[in-house]
Amino acid sequence: MQTLQNIFNNLWAALMFFTRLPWWRLHQPKPEHFRHVVEYWPFVGWITGGAMMLVYSLFLASPRSFSIAALFIIGTRLLLTGALHEDGLADFCDGMGGGTTRERTLAIMKDSHIGTYGVIGLVIYFLFLYAALPLLSPLIVLTADVWGKSVASLLILQLPYARNAQDAKNQTVYVQYTWTWHIVRIAIALLPVALLWWYIGTFPHPLVFIIPIIVELLLALWMKRSIGGYTGDCCGATFLLCEASIYLSFLII
């Protein structure tokens, strides 16, 4: 059972790992706590998604500026995270698109250079965000960030790490957490839904939250077949694709 001190250190490690804010100036957790960052990923979503929601809210007074708001919303998270997830999406697209064997796919993902598939993937992703965000409410942005990270973090429960610690980009292999702890995380991740329910006056359609789970499961099956597990890039790509599926679901349903 986790102690409060361990929970605090794990959460602090997640804040340091997934954002570029100077958390390290206040506290420096031990290296072993960084093995737990994925399980605390949704909590970080309250900061990144909350910042995006706040920026979006500043533009609500002028509907004509919604397209500009989309650029600022996208830029806010890029600045907060150092494009960590987008880098993962690019590497994932390059590896899965250009790799013909497990070894080749993993090697491409680890390469710091971006390829054709990575560029195409990022262009499509950012064009979708630019078109979709002005049609959504700020609370949906917060909900999608938190829920998308909660769903994406299921990868480490379903698949083994595809590399060993020595070959990992950050020299860290994430620890699998328990399903009991995941239920607690789900409850916290769904808190924005209560705010969204209050804001729009009706409970969002359940498919909005089920579809990203389906997306995650399909991606997990693809990863298992292609590389036999997941990598950090896979986690980042899965989050962005799950988040995009939430946006798309809100627009369609």
Sine and cosine of phi, psi and omega as CSV:
sin_phi,cos_phi,sin_psi,cos_psi,sin_omega,cos_omega
0.00,0.00,0.68,-0.74,-0.05,-1.00
-0.97,0.23,0.67,-0.74,0.09,-1.00
-1.00,0.06,0.29,-0.96,0.02,-1.00
-0.87,0.49,-0.58,0.82,0.01,-1.00
-0.91,0.40,-0.66,0.75,0.03,-1.00
-0.92,0.40,-0.65,0.76,0.04,-1.00
-0.87,0.49,-0.70,0.71,0.01,-1.00
-0.88,0.48,-0.73,0.69,-0.03,-1.00
-0.92,0.39,-0.62,0.78,0.04,-1.00
-0.91,0.42,-0.68,0.74,0.03,-1.00
-0.90,0.43,-0.67,0.75,0.00,-1.00
-0.90,0.43,-0.63,0.77,0.04,-1.00
-0.89,0.46,-0.63,0.77,0.02,-1.00
-0.90,0.43,-0.66,0.75,0.04,-1.00
-0.89,0.46,-0.64,0.77,0.01,-1.00
-0.94,0.34,-0.61,0.79,-0.09,-1.00
-0.97,0.25,-0.67,0.75,-0.15,-0.99
-0.99,-0.10,-0.07,1.00,0.09,-1.00
-0.75,-0.66,0.21,-0.98,0.03,-1.00
-0.96,-0.29,0.23,0.97,0.07,-1.00
-0.95,0.30,0.53,-0.85,-0.12,-0.99
-0.98,0.21,0.84,0.54,0.03,-1.00
-0.88,0.47,-0.53,0.85,-0.07,-1.00
-0.89,0.46,-0.35,0.94,0.02,-1.00
-0.93,0.36,-0.44,0.90,-0.04,-1.00
-1.00,-0.08,-0.58,0.82,-0.05,-1.00
-0.34,-0.94,0.59,-0.81,-0.01,-1.00
-0.81,-0.58,0.98,-0.19,0.02,-1.00
-0.93,0.37,0.34,-0.94,0.06,-1.00
-0.95,0.33,0.40,-0.92,-0.06,-1.00
-0.82,0.58,-0.56,0.83,-0.06,-1.00
-0.91,0.42,-0.38,0.92,0.01,-1.00
-0.95,0.31,-0.36,0.93,0.01,-1.00
-0.96,0.26,-0.18,0.98,0.08,-1.00
-0.97,0.24,-0.17,0.99,-0.05,-1.00
-0.95,-0.32,0.16,0.99,-0.16,-0.99
-0.91,0.41,-0.54,0.84,-0.06,-1.00
-0.91,0.41,-0.61,0.79,-0.01,-1.00
-0.93,0.36,-0.32,0.95,0.04,-1.00
-0.97,-0.24,0.13,0.99,-0.02,-1.00
-0.83,0.56,-0.71,0.70,-0.02,-1.00
-0.86,0.50,-0.50,0.87,0.02,-1.00
-0.91,0.41,-0.57,0.82,0.06,-1.00
-0.91,0.41,-0.50,0.87,0.02,-1.00
-0.87,0.50,-0.45,0.90,0.06,-1.00
-0.92,0.40,-0.48,0.88,0.03,-1.00
-0.99,0.13,-0.78,0.62,-0.02,-1.00
-0.92,0.38,-0.73,0.68,0.02,-1.00
-0.92,0.39,-0.60,0.80,0.04,-1.00
-0.90,0.43,-0.63,0.77,0.04,-1.00
-0.91,0.41,-0.65,0.76,0.05,-1.00
-0.90,0.44,-0.67,0.75,0.02,-1.00
-0.89,0.46,-0.67,0.75,0.00,-1.00
-0.90,0.44,-0.71,0.70,0.02,-1.00
-0.88,0.48,-0.69,0.73,0.01,-1.00
-0.88,0.48,-0.68,0.74,-0.04,-1.00
-0.88,0.48,-0.51,0.86,0.00,-1.00
-0.92,0.40,-0.36,0.93,-0.03,-1.00
-0.99,-0.12,-0.04,1.00,-0.09,-1.00
-0.91,0.41,-0.44,0.90,-0.03,-1.00
-0.92,0.40,-0.35,0.94,-0.04,-1.00
-0.77,-0.64,1.00,-0.06,-0.04,-1.00
-0.84,0.55,-0.45,0.89,-0.01,-1.00
-0.91,0.40,-0.32,0.95,-0.06,-1.00
-0.99,-0.12,0.22,0.98,-0.06,-1.00
-0.88,0.47,-0.60,0.80,0.01,-1.00
-0.92,0.39,-0.58,0.81,0.07,-1.00
-0.94,0.34,-0.59,0.81,0.03,-1.00
-0.85,0.52,-0.62,0.78,0.00,-1.00
-0.85,0.52,-0.66,0.75,0.01,-1.00
-0.91,0.42,-0.66,0.75,0.00,-1.00
-0.94,0.35,-0.59,0.80,0.03,-1.00
-0.90,0.44,-0.75,0.67,0.02,-1.00
-0.87,0.49,-0.71,0.71,-0.03,-1.00
-0.91,0.42,-0.53,0.85,0.00,-1.00
-0.87,0.50,-0.75,0.66,-0.02,-1.00
-0.95,0.30,-0.55,0.83,0.06,-1.00
-0.87,0.50,-0.65,0.76,0.02,-1.00
-0.94,0.35,-0.66,0.75,-0.03,-1.00
-0.93,0.38,-0.59,0.81,-0.09,-1.00
-0.97,-0.23,-0.13,0.99,-0.08,-1.00
0.92,0.39,0.49,0.87,-0.01,-1.00
0.85,0.53,0.53,0.85,-0.04,-1.00
-0.87,0.50,-0.74,0.67,-0.04,-1.00
-0.95,0.31,-0.61,0.79,0.00,-1.00
-0.91,0.41,-0.58,0.82,0.09,-1.00
-0.89,0.45,-0.64,0.77,0.05,-1.00
-0.90,0.44,-0.65,0.76,0.02,-1.00
-0.89,0.45,-0.68,0.73,0.00,-1.00
-0.89,0.45,-0.72,0.70,0.01,-1.00
-0.91,0.41,-0.61,0.79,0.02,-1.00
-0.89,0.45,-0.72,0.69,0.01,-1.00
-0.89,0.46,-0.68,0.74,0.02,-1.00
-0.89,0.46,-0.73,0.69,-0.05,-1.00
-0.92,0.39,-0.76,0.65,-0.03,-1.00
-0.95,0.32,-0.48,0.87,0.00,-1.00
-0.99,0.14,-0.59,0.81,-0.09,-1.00
-0.97,-0.25,-0.23,0.97,-0.03,-1.00
-0.99,0.14,0.70,-0.71,0.03,-1.00
-0.96,-0.29,-0.31,0.95,0.06,-1.00
-0.75,-0.67,0.22,-0.98,0.02,-1.00
-0.86,0.51,-0.73,0.68,-0.04,-1.00
-0.90,0.44,-0.67,0.75,-0.01,-1.00
-0.92,0.39,-0.66,0.75,0.01,-1.00
-0.88,0.48,-0.72,0.70,0.01,-1.00
-0.91,0.42,-0.60,0.80,0.01,-1.00
-0.92,0.40,-0.65,0.76,0.01,-1.00
-0.91,0.41,-0.67,0.75,0.01,-1.00
-0.88,0.47,-0.56,0.83,-0.04,-1.00
-0.98,0.19,-0.34,0.94,-0.01,-1.00
-0.91,0.41,0.76,-0.65,-0.05,-1.00
-0.97,0.26,-0.25,0.97,0.00,-1.00
-0.99,0.14,0.63,-0.77,0.02,-1.00
-1.00,0.00,0.65,-0.76,-0.02,-1.00
-0.95,-0.32,-0.14,-0.99,-0.06,-1.00
-0.87,0.48,-0.72,0.69,-0.02,-1.00
-0.90,0.44,-0.60,0.80,0.02,-1.00
-0.91,0.42,-0.68,0.73,0.02,-1.00
-0.89,0.46,-0.72,0.69,0.00,-1.00
-0.88,0.48,-0.69,0.73,0.00,-1.00
-0.87,0.49,-0.71,0.71,-0.01,-1.00
-0.93,0.38,-0.64,0.77,0.01,-1.00
-0.88,0.47,-0.74,0.68,0.01,-1.00
-0.89,0.46,-0.68,0.73,-0.02,-1.00
-0.89,0.46,-0.75,0.66,-0.04,-1.00
-0.94,0.35,-0.57,0.82,0.06,-1.00
-0.90,0.43,-0.63,0.78,0.04,-1.00
-0.90,0.45,-0.73,0.69,0.01,-1.00
-0.87,0.50,-0.69,0.73,-0.03,-1.00
-0.88,0.47,-0.59,0.81,-0.01,-1.00
-0.99,0.16,-0.56,0.83,-0.13,-0.99
-1.00,0.09,-0.65,0.76,-0.13,-0.99
-0.84,0.55,-0.67,0.74,0.00,-1.00
-0.90,0.44,-0.25,0.97,-0.02,-1.00
-1.00,-0.10,-0.02,1.00,-0.07,-1.00
-0.92,-0.40,0.28,-0.96,0.03,-1.00
-1.00,-0.03,0.38,-0.92,0.02,-1.00
-0.83,0.55,-0.60,0.80,-0.01,-1.00
-0.92,0.39,-0.49,0.87,0.08,-1.00
-0.92,0.40,-0.59,0.81,0.04,-1.00
-0.88,0.47,-0.70,0.71,0.05,-1.00
-0.90,0.44,-0.73,0.68,-0.02,-1.00
-0.86,0.51,-0.70,0.71,-0.04,-1.00
-0.92,0.40,-0.61,0.79,0.00,-1.00
-0.91,0.42,-0.76,0.65,-0.05,-1.00
-0.93,0.37,-0.74,0.67,-0.03,-1.00
-0.93,0.36,-0.61,0.79,0.03,-1.00
-0.88,0.48,-0.64,0.77,0.03,-1.00
-0.95,0.32,-0.58,0.82,0.04,-1.00
-0.90,0.43,-0.67,0.74,0.00,-1.00
-0.94,0.35,-0.69,0.72,-0.03,-1.00
-0.89,0.45,-0.52,0.85,-0.03,-1.00
-0.94,0.33,-0.15,0.99,0.09,-1.00
-0.90,0.43,-0.36,0.93,-0.03,-1.00
-0.80,0.60,-0.65,0.76,-0.08,-1.00
-0.97,0.25,-0.18,0.98,0.12,-0.99
-1.00,0.03,-0.44,0.90,-0.12,-0.99
-0.99,-0.11,-0.47,0.88,-0.11,-0.99
-0.77,-0.64,0.45,-0.89,0.14,-0.99
-0.99,0.17,0.30,-0.96,0.08,-1.00
-0.94,0.33,0.73,-0.68,-0.13,-0.99
-0.97,0.23,-0.31,0.95,0.01,-1.00
-0.90,-0.43,0.02,-1.00,0.20,-0.98
-0.98,-0.19,0.17,-0.99,-0.09,-1.00
-0.86,0.51,-0.56,0.83,-0.04,-1.00
-0.93,0.37,-0.52,0.86,-0.04,-1.00
-1.00,-0.03,-0.16,0.99,-0.01,-1.00
-0.92,0.39,0.56,-0.83,-0.03,-1.00
-0.87,0.49,-0.64,0.77,-0.02,-1.00
-0.96,-0.28,0.22,0.97,0.03,-1.00
0.86,0.51,0.49,0.87,-0.05,-1.00
-0.71,-0.70,0.72,-0.69,0.12,-0.99
-0.95,-0.32,0.82,-0.57,-0.10,-0.99
-0.95,0.33,0.55,-0.83,0.02,-1.00
-1.00,0.08,0.68,-0.73,0.09,-1.00
-0.97,0.26,0.78,-0.63,0.02,-1.00
-1.00,-0.07,0.09,-1.00,-0.06,-1.00
-1.00,0.03,0.38,-0.92,0.05,-1.00
-0.92,0.39,-0.50,0.87,0.05,-1.00
-0.87,0.49,-0.71,0.71,0.04,-1.00
-0.91,0.42,-0.54,0.84,0.02,-1.00
-0.91,0.41,-0.58,0.81,0.04,-1.00
-0.89,0.46,-0.65,0.76,0.06,-1.00
-0.88,0.47,-0.69,0.73,0.00,-1.00
-0.89,0.45,-0.63,0.77,0.01,-1.00
-0.89,0.46,-0.69,0.73,0.01,-1.00
-0.86,0.52,-0.67,0.74,0.01,-1.00
-0.95,0.33,-0.61,0.79,-0.02,-1.00
-0.92,0.38,-0.43,0.90,-0.02,-1.00
-1.00,0.02,-0.04,1.00,0.02,-1.00
-0.84,0.54,-0.63,0.77,0.05,-1.00
-0.87,0.49,-0.41,0.91,0.01,-1.00
-0.90,0.44,-0.61,0.79,0.04,-1.00
-0.88,0.47,-0.66,0.75,0.05,-1.00
-0.91,0.40,-0.64,0.77,0.01,-1.00
-0.91,0.41,-0.64,0.77,0.04,-1.00
-0.86,0.51,-0.72,0.69,0.02,-1.00
-0.90,0.45,-0.62,0.79,-0.09,-1.00
-0.95,0.32,-0.72,0.70,-0.08,-1.00
-1.00,-0.05,-0.16,0.99,0.08,-1.00
0.99,0.13,0.01,1.00,0.04,-1.00
-0.51,-0.86,0.45,-0.89,-0.03,-1.00
-0.96,0.28,0.73,-0.68,0.01,-1.00
-0.85,0.52,0.50,-0.87,0.00,-1.00
-0.87,0.50,0.72,-0.69,-0.03,-1.00
-0.82,0.57,-0.50,0.87,-0.02,-1.00
-0.89,0.46,-0.42,0.91,0.03,-1.00
-0.86,0.51,-0.53,0.85,-0.03,-1.00
-0.99,-0.16,-0.31,0.95,0.02,-1.00
-0.99,0.11,-0.63,0.78,-0.04,-1.00
-0.85,0.53,-0.72,0.70,0.04,-1.00
-0.88,0.47,-0.50,0.87,0.07,-1.00
-0.92,0.40,-0.65,0.76,0.06,-1.00
-0.90,0.44,-0.67,0.74,0.04,-1.00
-0.86,0.51,-0.70,0.71,0.00,-1.00
-0.89,0.45,-0.67,0.74,0.00,-1.00
-0.90,0.44,-0.66,0.75,0.03,-1.00
-0.91,0.42,-0.66,0.75,0.04,-1.00
-0.91,0.42,-0.64,0.77,0.02,-1.00
-0.89,0.46,-0.65,0.76,0.05,-1.00
-0.90,0.44,-0.64,0.77,0.03,-1.00
-0.90,0.43,-0.69,0.72,0.02,-1.00
-0.90,0.44,-0.68,0.74,-0.01,-1.00
-0.88,0.47,-0.65,0.76,-0.01,-1.00
-0.95,0.30,-0.59,0.81,-0.11,-0.99
-1.00,0.07,-0.71,0.71,-0.09,-1.00
-0.79,-0.61,0.03,1.00,0.06,-1.00
0.96,0.27,0.27,0.96,-0.02,-1.00
0.17,-0.99,-0.40,-0.92,-0.02,-1.00
-0.83,-0.56,0.27,-0.96,0.14,-0.99
-0.75,-0.66,0.10,-1.00,0.06,-1.00
-0.87,0.49,-0.61,0.79,0.05,-1.00
-0.88,0.47,-0.62,0.78,0.03,-1.00
-0.89,0.46,-0.63,0.77,0.02,-1.00
-0.89,0.45,-0.73,0.69,0.00,-1.00
-0.89,0.45,-0.69,0.72,0.01,-1.00
-0.91,0.42,-0.66,0.75,-0.01,-1.00
-0.89,0.46,-0.67,0.74,0.03,-1.00
-0.86,0.50,-0.76,0.65,-0.06,-1.00
-0.90,0.44,-0.62,0.79,-0.01,-1.00
-0.95,0.30,-0.59,0.81,0.08,-1.00
-0.92,0.40,-0.68,0.73,0.04,-1.00
-0.88,0.48,-0.69,0.72,0.01,-1.00
-0.89,0.46,-0.60,0.80,0.01,-1.00
-0.92,0.39,-0.52,0.86,0.06,-1.00
-0.92,0.38,-0.72,0.70,0.04,-1.00
-0.85,0.52,-0.73,0.68,-0.02,-1.00
-0.89,0.46,-0.63,0.78,0.00,-1.00
-0.90,0.44,-0.68,0.73,0.03,-1.00
-0.88,0.47,-0.57,0.82,-0.04,-1.00
-0.97,0.24,-0.53,0.85,-0.08,-1.00
-1.00,-0.01,-0.69,0.73,-0.11,-0.99
-0.99,0.17,0.00,0.00,0.00,0.00
